[in-house]
């Protein structure tokens, strides 16, 4: 391995330092104290010079073996970011231009006892500009990001993380560096390059079988024969095959039948069963060369993307069947966890993914403007049951299709599919993010007569190249060309539908910052909601780390600088203003903290309303629309500390939205909405059996902790994996029944309870905006903290009903069992799960309790 310490120097040699590999220039400079935190204040703009320079990595290394004994020696780069010339002992081995490719250089004739390796980078920014200049055929929009993003241009001309040139939630840090492993490989006869296992279920034979694929570099000039044995002890399965490897890149595909008498446990998504994996050993014993032993974890699951006619509705369904069972997909969208990939550790990934599972998510979409994630990411998803919708890395742009570009993309797709296809968590390949929509809706104002050439480019790239490779490499999971798309209808229309946002087909992305987000009628009754969302600010403790006191106001230069979505800060104010009083505190820092709190309350309440709408639409068709089978809000995580659509802040802290997600994605949930003066409550269930439950509806006046009236409806049947109406009453009858109530003076809460300890979270429905609420009184909130084993117990007390009660312990890492809740009882117990050691004393001194009436 050539991991570890390298030399790094700037273009003119004026800066020279030690740098870690894997790594990048920015983190190397930071590590040596030559720059401040790149995320601090305005440093994203101050440090532009770093990505405009051309940096060189170099190091000496001794060859740890006798070169003469090996037929072939390779220098292998798992990832180079991005444009570089690779030299060994002053001999140019080749060039790199794709961050997502693995590069293999034959150094058999160049390697010596002591060697000098150099990786000479070219600025990604100047390379992208040069590529765009050289593309004479037709322009490839967009040229540059909107000015509010403070980004770089022509990112679509370089095969690099697209958001590294800026995005509407992230900074521009076009990194340079050796971002993955680099090593020397020496071998005789043959060498294993890729190894994958894909499960299939043969319905006719009622038997599982595995497709085991091995791809070799065969050095010998004639074929090599030998034996391959596959052993899965737990499934009493052992098979041996005679094989022959052809010279060059040889591949062998073995079909392993699983012993029929073995009880195979399938892999299930989170909330639907276990994620059972089996240990498997594959041994290659060839007539020449050494024996190779491969240890793998193998999982059994099938996936189908079902697109079929629905009675009473035009169009087609769009849902996933896992192991033959339809699954309502609940989750979010994943973006890169850091601008500097070398900082994304296993622990970073584990914390974020575990937080997704803890919020009852079963899926994430790896969005197409980031990176194909590291192996550990997918390993964790396999372990905890998170299904992955995997985009290819193309987003919100048109792309060139010249020969060099296509060859690079073909190598990228082939490498990534081979690397990732053994993971049961990946359930779908998707060609790009929003590029079908970009052409269909003509985002880039292309004159009508010229559209044809872009349509041709689109089909060339995503269909004739990407799709063709995916289908030849992986027959075990579905492929769609874009998101949003109309699925089979898009295919029928030549891969570009007239309206990819059509609710009767495929998936939709939906954003609306101008309507009232508490009004469910503005949301599309779509087959599958794969993106939707609202922004909020991260907590003060997160912002504090990268700002100075003069920045702590909603209208500061910093607040403006950090917001990369045009008009975003004003949109948040408008959404808040519909339902809440805006903060008026004379103390600017208090006002800033109040604003942060309200943006989080607003975001949580908006996405709750929208997600509950998607969930209660799963079993019905209304005016030809419905059967919604997926809700992935935008977005799960953050790349830096800034206002964004995320529910997890940079560093992993849960925003209120993430706490709300734990409830609105709960396996069992009652959901209320109002239509023409009627209150409807649905029972939504992801459980595999029907349940007879009691619906408990409680009405409180804002002015009292004593309920005004309660209603228990017994024997309510909530059907397995569906959403059914379980209660209906006109609001006026309800207010009449609870005599002292008006819309403004009362609030409704409700939950489902079963005899066997089964219960849903308690949900709430507001009858008016909270700024109009009558009888709400400022409460005295207090909390006592105690330790119990590895967790901490907070006992909260209130003197009055308190909406959106929030516990915040600043930068102490961990999460609460519940947060942002409506407190309708004097006492409530909340658990704190620490992610690092802390103490009662620390928690007590850090704790800030806030409820809606603390905002003044």
ABEGO torsion letter per residue (X at the ends): XABEBBBBBBAAGABBBBBBOBEBAAAAAAAAGABBBAABEAAAAAAAAAAABBBBBBBBBBBABBAAABABBBBBBABBOABBBBBBGGBBAEBBABAABBBBBBAAAABBABBBBBBBBBBAAAAAAAAAAABAABBBOBABBBAAAGBBBGAAABBBBAAAAEBAABBBBBBBEBABBBBBBBBBGBBBABBBBBBBBBAAAGBBBBBBBBBBBBABABBBBEBBBBBBAAAGBBBBBBBBBBBEBBBBBBBBBBBAABBBBBBBBBGAEBBBBBBBBBBBBBABEBBBBBBBBBBBBBBBBBBBBBBGBBEBBBBBBBGGBBBBBBEBBBBBABABAAABBAAAAAAAAAAAAAAGBABBBBBAABBBBBAAAAAAAAAAGBBBBBBBBBBGBBBBABAAAAAAAAAAAAAAAAAAAABAABABBBABBGAAAAAAAGAAGBBAAAAAAAAAAAAAAAAAAAAAAAAAABAABBBBABOBBAEAAAAAAGGBBABAABAABEBBBBBBAABBAABAAABBBBABBABBEBBBBBBAAAAAAABBAAABBAABAAAAAABABBGAAAAAAAAAAAABBBBABABAAAAAAAAAAAAAAAAAAAAAAAAAAAAAAAABBBGGBEGBABBBBOBABBABBBBBABABBBGGBBBAAAAAAAAAABABBBBBBBBGGBBBBBBBBABABBBBBBBBBBBBBAABABBABBBBBBGBBBBBGBBBBABBBBAAAAAAABAABBAAABBBBBBBBBAAGBBBBBBBBBABBAAABBGBBBBBBBBBBBBBEABBBBBBBBABBBBGBBBBAEABBEBBABBGBBBABABBBBBBBBABBBBAAAAAAABBBBBAAABX
